[in-house]
């Protein structure tokens, strides 16, 4: 939730961004939040029916999702994406479309894992 508030404040200060670009950035943040919720609620099961995190970078020692690390990297990634696309307005739209496609693909992939 804090992530969405930070983005809203940043986007409101971007007079050079048009509505489509703001919508694309907002949809990336929403997809990123959905991915985090998917990680918090379910990641996968091994043969012993123990929940585990598929991505080893975000896994605790016991295999469960480390939500603190995951949320931190979601915020860093979202702010990084924001500052990059804000810095390069000529390629803003293709970059925003690209990150939406990638994050959307992750969300869809996670959806098939249930």
C-alpha positions as CSV (number, residue, x, y, z in Angstrom):
1,X,0.0,0.0,0.0
2,X,2.8,2.4,0.9
3,X,4.3,1.6,-2.5
4,X,1.2,2.7,-4.3
5,X,1.1,6.0,-2.3
6,X,4.7,6.8,-3.1
7,X,4.0,6.2,-6.8
8,X,0.9,8.4,-6.7
9,X,2.9,11.2,-5.2
10,X,5.7,10.8,-7.8
11,X,3.3,10.6,-10.7
12,X,1.3,13.7,-9.6
13,X,4.6,15.7,-9.8
14,X,5.3,14.6,-13.4
15,X,3.8,17.3,-15.6
16,X,5.6,15.9,-18.6
17,X,4.0,12.5,-18.4
18,X,0.7,12.0,-20.4
19,X,-2.2,10.0,-19.1
20,X,-1.2,6.9,-21.0
21,X,2.3,6.9,-19.5
22,X,0.9,7.4,-16.0
23,X,-1.6,4.6,-16.6
24,X,1.2,2.3,-17.8
25,X,3.3,3.0,-14.7
26,X,0.4,2.5,-12.4
27,X,-0.5,-0.8,-14.1
28,X,3.1,-1.9,-13.6
29,X,2.9,-1.1,-9.9
30,X,-0.5,-2.9,-9.6
31,X,1.0,-6.0,-11.3
32,X,4.0,-5.8,-9.0
33,X,1.7,-5.7,-6.0
34,X,-0.3,-8.7,-7.3
35,X,3.0,-10.6,-7.7
36,X,3.9,-9.8,-4.1
37,X,0.5,-11.0,-2.9
38,X,0.8,-14.2,-4.9
39,X,4.2,-14.8,-3.2
40,X,2.8,-14.1,0.2
41,X,-0.2,-16.4,-0.3
42,X,1.2,-19.3,-2.2
43,X,4.5,-20.2,-3.9
44,X,4.5,-23.9,-4.5
45,X,4.4,-27.2,-2.8
46,X,7.0,-29.9,-2.6
47,X,6.1,-33.6,-2.2
48,X,5.6,-33.1,1.6
49,X,3.0,-30.4,1.0
50,X,5.3,-27.7,2.5
51,X,4.9,-24.2,1.0
52,X,8.1,-22.9,-0.5
53,X,9.3,-19.9,-2.5
54,X,10.2,-20.7,-6.1
55,X,12.7,-17.8,-6.5
56,X,15.7,-18.8,-4.3
57,X,16.7,-15.1,-4.0
58,X,13.5,-14.4,-2.0
59,X,13.4,-17.6,0.0
60,X,14.1,-17.9,3.7
61,X,16.3,-20.8,5.0
62,X,13.2,-22.9,5.5
63,X,12.1,-22.2,1.9
64,X,9.2,-19.8,2.6
65,X,9.0,-16.4,1.0
66,X,11.0,-13.6,2.7
67,X,8.4,-10.9,2.4
68,X,10.6,-8.2,3.8
69,X,13.2,-8.8,1.1
70,X,10.6,-9.2,-1.6
71,X,8.7,-5.9,-0.8
72,X,12.0,-4.1,-0.5
73,X,13.1,-5.2,-3.9
74,X,9.6,-4.4,-5.4
75,X,9.9,-0.9,-4.1
76,X,13.5,-0.5,-5.3
77,X,12.6,-1.9,-8.7
78,X,9.5,0.3,-9.0
79,X,11.3,3.5,-8.0
80,X,14.2,2.5,-10.3
81,X,11.8,2.0,-13.2
82,X,10.1,5.3,-12.5
83,X,13.4,7.3,-12.4
84,X,14.7,5.6,-15.6
85,X,11.5,6.2,-17.6
86,X,11.3,9.7,-16.3
87,X,14.9,10.4,-17.3
88,X,14.4,9.2,-20.9
89,X,11.1,10.6,-22.2
90,X,11.8,9.6,-25.9
91,X,11.7,5.9,-25.0
92,X,9.4,6.1,-22.0
93,X,6.4,4.4,-23.7
94,X,8.3,1.3,-25.0
95,X,10.1,0.9,-21.6
96,X,6.8,1.1,-19.8
97,X,5.2,-1.4,-22.2
98,X,8.1,-3.7,-21.8
99,X,8.1,-3.7,-18.0
100,X,4.3,-4.3,-18.0
101,X,4.7,-7.2,-20.3
102,X,7.4,-8.8,-18.2
103,X,5.6,-8.2,-14.9
104,X,2.3,-9.3,-16.4
105,X,4.0,-12.5,-17.6
106,X,5.2,-13.2,-14.1
107,X,1.7,-12.7,-12.7
108,X,0.2,-15.0,-15.3
109,X,2.9,-17.6,-14.7
110,X,2.2,-17.5,-11.0
111,X,-1.5,-17.9,-11.7
112,X,-0.9,-21.2,-13.5
113,X,1.1,-22.5,-10.5
114,X,-2.0,-22.7,-8.3
